Amino acid sequence: MHAFLDFLGGGLMQFGWVGLLVYLLVATQLTIFSVTLYLHRSQAHRGVDFHPVIAHFFRFWTWLTTSMITKEWAAIHRKHHAKCETEEDPHSPMHKGIKMVFWRGVELYREARTDRESIEKYGKGCPDDFIERKLYTPHATMGPTLLLFISFALFGLPGVAVWAIQMAWIPFWAAGVVNGLGHWWGYRNFETTDTATNLTPWGVWIGGEELHNNHHAFPSSAKFALRKFEFDIGWSAIKLFEAMGLAKVLRVAPSLDVRPNINVPDMETIKALLAHRFQAMTDFQRNVLKPALREEAAEAGGKQSLLPRALRKGLNDDGRWLKPDARKQMQEWVAQRPRIRALVEHRARLAAVLEARGNDAAATLQNLQAWCKEAEASGIRGLQDFSARLKGYQLQA
């Protein structure tokens, strides 16, 4: 009887609370790495390839600890990028509400799984071998069930509590925090066409997924940290695997260079802008629009309240995410200020040039040259300086 009670209290391992905590941290970090390195960076975006042994370990671990199917996860995530911040986005806080995504994000994931047409459309290229067809996909829930028995056998009743925490780990941190707060609160390095934010510059706790705005700016990049002060623990793991010959990095965000004294945009400019269009829009906001707003405030006696902060932010994207009344207020304010109106119009036209992917390169170049010519004829110094710098954009060799 005493032996049985000992088993219930600590299982085969008889770990104390410190040992259980260490196990939990290691196990959950392995789950986070399996999601961010394998499901996200490798399968969904093809930014990195792993040695078959490592890739299969990640696939097995996600089956064991989350019951997520590789094809379904990759498809839902790819659809998120393709339909970001629209009604078709599987988990946009802008349309489904931050409370829904944060607290019930796993329900949205389950709902998205039932859309088999989207799964087939966006899930191409994922594993379809014997073990996927016979075990991982048809028996997805068997993994967590098996883990429950293993946890109980190893750690007794405390193992059941540890298992419960493991089951909640990805639904909370990935489906809730990243998908929810990652489109609601934080800082932005890039003025992307969605609401993605970086939750913290040190992407450690959630495998680097905290750098969500960076990821949306360069989705196929295997590296999420893009500023000197940022750290992506997932990228550190990839570099370690690469040094061991167990990973091959396929894509990272290209570096931007600026050539001096370029009179007319050329094809080098176009190549750089197509890769760094969000950087160009960010430069416009920081180096053209923001200084002009400060000048307007100074001329009005420093009254920043002329335009509330939320509406000033709305100028970056024509008030796309503002409520109708707020958008109307912003538009009326802009209409009364010719210089700001001219800058907003130039920003919108530049965005249209960079987002017109259906055009061929020659047409895009012609449109960009016309835009630069108009910017330089505007008489607005900040806009002229921006145009001169923009023409010199090129990808760093």
C-alpha positions in Angstrom: 0.0 0.0 0.0 2.8 2.4 0.9 4.5 1.7 -2.4 1.3 2.4 -4.3 0.9 5.7 -2.5 4.5 6.6 -3.4 3.7 5.8 -7.0 0.7 8.1 -7.0 2.7 10.8 -5.4 5.7 10.7 -7.7 5.5 7.9 -10.2 8.5 6.0 -11.4 10.8 9.1 -11.3 9.9 10.3 -7.8 10.8 13.9 -8.9 10.4 16.7 -6.4 8.7 20.0 -7.5 12.0 21.4 -8.8 12.5 18.4 -11.0 9.0 18.6 -12.3 9.4 22.3 -13.0 12.6 21.6 -15.0 10.9 18.9 -16.9 7.9 21.1 -17.7 10.1 24.0 -18.9 12.2 21.7 -21.1 9.1 19.9 -22.5 7.2 23.1 -23.3 10.2 24.7 -24.9 10.6 21.6 -27.1 6.9 22.1 -28.1 7.4 25.8 -28.8 10.5 24.9 -31.0 8.6 22.2 -32.8 5.9 24.8 -33.7 8.1 27.8 -34.6 11.0 26.0 -36.2 9.2 23.1 -38.0 5.5 24.0 -38.5 6.0 27.7 -39.0 9.4 28.5 -40.5 10.0 25.3 -42.3 6.6 23.9 -43.4 4.4 27.0 -43.7 7.0 29.4 -45.1 9.9 27.2 -46.5 12.5 29.4 -44.8 14.6 26.5 -43.6 15.0 22.8 -44.2 15.9 20.4 -41.4 17.7 17.0 -41.6 15.0 14.3 -41.9 15.8 13.0 -38.3 15.3 16.5 -36.8 12.2 17.2 -39.0 10.6 13.9 -38.0 11.4 14.4 -34.3 9.6 17.8 -34.5 6.6 16.2 -36.3 6.4 13.4 -33.7 6.7 15.9 -30.8 3.9 18.1 -32.2 1.7 14.9 -32.6 2.5 13.8 -29.0 2.1 17.2 -27.3 -0.5 19.1 -29.4 -2.4 16.7 -31.8 -1.9 19.4 -34.5 -1.6 18.0 -38.0 1.2 19.6 -40.1 -0.8 20.1 -43.2 -3.7 21.8 -41.3 -1.4 24.0 -39.3 0.5 25.2 -42.3 -2.7 25.7 -44.3 -4.4 27.8 -41.6 -1.3 29.9 -41.2 -0.8 30.5 -44.9 -4.4 31.6 -45.2 -3.8 34.0 -42.3 -1.1 35.7 -44.3 -3.1 35.6 -47.6 -6.3 37.0 -46.0 -4.8 39.0 -43.1 -7.2 41.3 -41.4 -10.1 40.4 -43.6 -13.3 38.5 -42.8 -11.6 35.4 -44.2 -8.6 35.6 -41.8 -9.0 32.6 -39.5 -8.0 34.6 -36.4 -8.0 38.4 -36.9 -8.7 40.4 -33.7 -9.8 43.3 -36.0 -12.8 41.2 -37.1 -13.3 38.5 -34.4 -12.4 40.7 -31.4 -9.3 40.6 -29.2 -11.2 38.8 -26.4 -12.3 36.0 -28.7 -8.8 35.5 -30.2 -6.9 35.8 -26.9 -9.1 33.5 -24.8 -10.7 31.2 -27.4 -8.1 31.2 -30.2 -8.0 27.4 -30.1 -11.7 27.3 -31.0 -11.0 29.5 -34.0 -8.2 27.0 -35.0 -10.6 24.1 -34.7 -13.2 26.0 -36.8 -10.6 26.7 -39.5 -9.7 22.9 -39.6 -13.3 22.2 -40.8 -12.8 24.3 -43.9 -11.4 21.4 -46.0 -11.3 23.4 -49.2 -8.9 25.9 -47.6 -6.9 23.1 -46.1 -6.4 21.6 -49.5 -5.7 24.9 -51.2 -3.2 26.3 -48.7 -1.7 23.0 -47.4 0.2 21.8 -50.4 3.7 20.5 -50.1 3.3 19.1 -46.5 4.3 15.6 -45.5 2.2 12.9 -47.0 4.2 9.7 -46.2 3.1 6.4 -44.7 3.3 7.4 -41.1 1.4 10.7 -41.8 -1.4 8.9 -43.6 -1.7 6.0 -41.1 -0.9 7.5 -37.7 -0.3 11.3 -37.4 -3.4 12.4 -39.4 -6.1 9.8 -38.7 -5.1 9.4 -35.0 -4.1 12.9 -34.1 -5.6 12.8 -30.6 -3.8 9.6 -29.8 -0.6 11.6 -29.1 -1.8 13.7 -26.2 -3.6 10.6 -24.8 -0.4 8.6 -24.9 1.4 11.5 -23.3 -1.1 11.5 -20.4 -0.4 7.9 -19.6 3.4 8.5 -19.9 3.2 11.5 -17.6 1.2 9.6 -15.0 3.6 6.6 -15.2 6.7 8.8 -14.8 5.4 11.4 -12.3 2.2 10.0 -10.7 -0.7 12.4 -10.0 1.6 15.5 -10.3 2.3 14.3 -13.9 -1.4 14.7 -14.7 -1.2 18.4 -13.7 2.0 18.8 -15.7 0.2 17.2 -18.7 -2.7 19.6 -18.3 -0.3 22.6 -18.4 1.4 21.2 -21.5 -2.0 20.9 -23.2 -2.8 24.5 -22.5 0.7 25.8 -23.5 0.3 26.2 -27.3 -3.4 27.1 -27.3 -2.6 30.0 -24.8 0.8 31.3 -26.1 0.4 30.7 -29.8 -3.3 30.8 -30.5 -4.0 33.4 -27.8 -1.0 35.6 -27.3 0.7 35.6 -30.7 -2.4 35.6 -32.8 -4.2 37.9 -30.5 -1.9 40.4 -28.8 0.5 40.1 -31.8 -2.1 42.0 -33.8 -3.3 44.3 -31.0 -0.5 45.6 -28.8 3.3 46.2 -29.1 5.8 48.1 -31.3 6.1 48.1 -35.1 9.4 48.2 -37.0 7.5 48.2 -40.3 4.3 49.8 -41.6 2.8 46.6 -42.9 -0.6 46.5 -44.4 -1.9 44.6 -41.4 -1.9 45.3 -37.6 1.0 42.9 -36.7 3.2 44.0 -33.8 6.3 42.9 -32.0 5.4 42.0 -28.4 9.0 42.4 -27.2 12.4 42.8 -28.8 13.6 39.7 -27.0 11.9 36.7 -28.6 12.7 34.1 -26.0 9.6 32.8 -24.2 7.6 31.9 -27.3 10.5 30.8 -29.5 10.9 34.2 -31.3 7.3 34.4 -32.3 7.1 37.6 -30.2 8.7 39.4 -33.2 5.5 39.2 -35.1 5.6 42.5 -37.0 9.0 41.6 -38.4 7.6 38.2 -39.5 4.7 39.8 -41.4 7.1 42.2 -43.1 9.3 39.3 -44.3 7.1 36.1 -44.0 9.6 33.7 -45.7 12.6 34.7 -43.6 13.8 32.1 -41.2 15.2 34.8 -39.0 12.7 37.0 -37.1 15.1 39.5 -35.4 15.8 42.4 -37.8 17.1 45.1 -35.5 20.4 45.2 -33.6 18.6 45.2 -30.2 16.4 42.3 -31.1 17.0 38.6 -30.2 15.3 35.6 -31.7 16.0 32.4 -29.8 14.5 30.3 -32.6 17.1 31.7 -35.0 19.8 30.8 -32.5 18.5 27.2 -32.5 18.5 27.2 -36.3 22.1 28.4 -36.5 23.1 25.7 -34.0 21.5 23.0 -36.1 23.1 24.5 -39.2 26.5 24.3 -37.6 25.9 20.6 -36.9 24.9 20.0 -40.5 21.3 19.4 -39.5 19.6 22.5 -41.1 19.9 24.5 -44.2 18.7 28.1 -44.2 16.8 28.8 -47.4 15.7 32.4 -47.0 16.3 35.4 -44.7 15.2 39.0 -45.1 17.5 40.8 -47.6 19.5 43.8 -46.4 18.9 47.2 -47.8 21.5 49.6 -49.1 21.2 53.1 -50.4 23.3 54.4 -53.3 24.1 58.1 -53.4 23.3 60.5 -56.3 21.0 58.3 -58.3 19.0 60.7 -60.6 16.3 58.3 -61.8 15.0 55.1 -60.3 16.3 52.0 -62.1 15.7 48.3 -62.0 18.0 48.0 -59.0 15.6 50.4 -57.2 12.6 48.3 -58.2 14.2 45.0 -57.0 15.0 46.6 -53.6 11.5 48.2 -53.3 9.7 45.0 -54.1 11.6 43.3 -51.3 11.5 46.3 -48.9 8.2 48.0 -49.7 7.2 48.0 -46.0 10.6 49.6 -45.2 9.9 52.3 -47.8 6.5 53.0 -46.2 8.0 53.1 -42.8 10.7 55.6 -44.0 8.0 57.8 -45.4 6.0 57.8 -42.2 9.1 58.5 -40.0 11.0 60.9 -42.2 8.3 62.7 -44.1 4.9 62.5 -42.4 5.9 62.6 -38.8 8.2 65.7 -39.1 5.4 67.5 -41.1 2.9 66.8 -38.3 5.4 68.2 -35.8 5.7 71.4 -37.9 2.0 71.7 -38.1 1.8 71.4 -34.3 4.5 74.0 -33.9 2.7 76.4 -36.2 -0.4 75.9 -34.2 1.3 76.8 -31.0 2.4 73.2 -30.0 -1.2 72.0 -29.6 -0.8 68.3 -30.3 -4.5 67.9 -29.4 -5.3 69.2 -32.8 -5.2 65.6 -33.9 -5.5 62.8 -31.3 -2.7 60.2 -31.2 -4.9 57.4 -32.5 -5.8 59.5 -35.5 -2.2 60.5 -36.1 -1.4 56.8 -36.3 -4.3 56.4 -38.7 -2.6 58.7 -41.2 0.0 55.9 -41.8 -2.6 53.8 -43.6 -5.4 56.2 -44.6 -7.3 55.3 -41.4 -7.9 51.7 -42.6 -8.3 50.4 -39.0 -10.2 53.4 -37.6 -13.9 53.4 -36.9 -16.0 55.2 -39.5 -16.5 58.3 -37.3 -12.8 58.5 -36.4 -11.8 58.0 -40.1 -14.2 60.9 -41.1 -12.7 63.1 -38.4 -9.2 62.4 -39.6 -10.1 63.0 -43.3 -11.7 66.3 -42.4 -8.6 67.4 -40.5 -6.3 66.4 -43.4 -8.5 68.2 -45.9 -8.0 71.5 -44.1 -4.2 71.3 -44.3 -2.8 71.4 -47.9 0.7 70.2 -47.0 -0.5 67.2 -45.0 -3.1 66.4 -47.6 -0.4 66.4 -50.3 1.8 64.1 -48.3 -1.1 61.7 -47.5 -1.9 61.6 -51.2 1.7 61.0 -52.2 1.9 58.2 -49.6 -1.2 56.5 -51.0 0.1 56.7 -54.6 3.4 55.3 -53.6 1.7 52.4 -51.8 -0.4 51.7 -54.9 2.8 51.6 -57.1 4.5 49.1 -54.7 1.5 46.9 -54.2 0.6 46.6 -57.9 2.2 43.2 -58.3 0.2 42.4 -61.4 2.3 45.0 -63.4 5.5 43.9 -65.0 8.8 45.4 -63.8 8.9 47.9 -66.6 5.5 49.3 -65.9 6.3 49.5 -62.1 9.5 51.3 -62.9 7.7 53.8 -65.1 5.1 54.5 -62.4 7.8 54.9 -59.8 9.7 57.3 -62.0 6.6 59.4 -62.4 6.0 59.4 -58.7 9.5 60.6 -57.9 9.2 63.4 -60.5 5.9 64.6 -58.9 7.5 64.3 -55.4 10.5 66.4 -56.4 8.2 69.0 -58.0 6.0 69.3 -54.9 8.1 71.9 -53.2 7.9 70.0 -49.9 11.5 69.5 -48.7 10.9 66.3 -46.7 9.2 64.7 -49.6 12.0 65.7 -52.0 14.6 64.3 -49.7 12.7 61.1 -49.3 12.4 60.7 -53.1 16.2 61.3 -53.5 16.9 58.5 -51.0 14.3 56.2 -52.5 15.9 56.3 -55.9 19.1 55.0 -54.5 17.6 51.8 -52.9 19.3 48.6 -53.8 19.7 45.2 -52.3 22.9 44.7 -50.4 25.2 42.3 -52.1 
